[in-house]
Amino acid sequence: MLMPPSGYILAIDQGTTGTTALLVDGSGRVVWQAYQEITQIYPQPGWVEHNPNEIFDSVMETGRRAARSHRD
């Protein structure tokens, strides 16, 4: 795998309850992580929905926090 110029890879895990961002170095070690919850919407029993804008915002925010945490 080729490493990006910064030497880090940003991995995003979007789950049902929130967004996790991991900053991984060239050896595969997690050097930073963050989690941000997202709102669960239950329109009827057994259903769950999410606001796509909130998901997008949580991905962007955790990514920004990762970038700020490891500026070279």
C-alpha positions in Angstrom: 0.0 0.0 0.0 1.3 3.5 -0.8 1.2 6.0 2.0 -0.1 9.5 1.3 2.5 12.3 1.5 1.5 13.1 5.1 2.3 9.5 6.2 -1.1 8.9 7.6 -4.4 7.4 6.5 -7.7 8.7 7.8 -10.2 5.8 8.3 -13.9 6.5 8.9 -16.3 4.0 10.4 -19.9 5.2 10.1 -22.1 3.2 12.5 -25.7 3.3 13.5 -25.0 5.4 16.6 -22.1 7.5 15.5 -19.0 8.3 13.5 -15.5 7.0 14.4 -12.4 8.5 12.8 -9.0 6.8 13.1 -5.7 8.3 12.1 -3.3 5.4 11.2 0.4 5.7 10.6 2.6 3.8 8.1 3.1 0.9 10.4 -0.7 0.4 10.9 -0.7 1.9 14.4 -3.7 4.0 15.4 -2.2 7.3 16.5 -5.5 9.2 17.1 -9.2 8.5 17.3 -12.4 10.3 17.9 -16.1 9.4 18.1 -19.1 11.6 17.6 -22.7 10.4 18.2 -25.5 11.0 15.7 -29.2 11.3 16.4 -31.4 8.2 16.2 -34.9 8.9 14.7 -37.5 6.2 15.4 -40.5 6.9 13.1 -42.2 3.7 14.2 -41.4 0.6 16.2 -38.5 -1.4 14.6 -37.4 1.4 12.3 -34.5 3.8 12.7 -33.6 6.7 10.5 -30.8 9.3 10.4 -30.4 12.8 9.1 -27.9 12.5 6.2 -26.7 16.1 6.8 -25.8 15.2 10.4 -23.9 12.1 9.2 -22.0 14.2 6.7 -21.2 16.9 9.3 -20.0 14.3 11.8 -17.6 12.8 9.2 -16.2 16.2 8.3 -15.8 17.2 12.0 -14.0 14.1 13.1 -11.8 14.3 10.0 -10.9 17.9 10.8 -10.1 17.1 14.4 -7.8 14.3 13.1 -6.0 16.7 10.7 -5.5 19.3 13.5 -4.2 16.6 15.9 -1.3 15.7 13.7 -0.1 18.6 11.6 3.5 18.1 10.6 
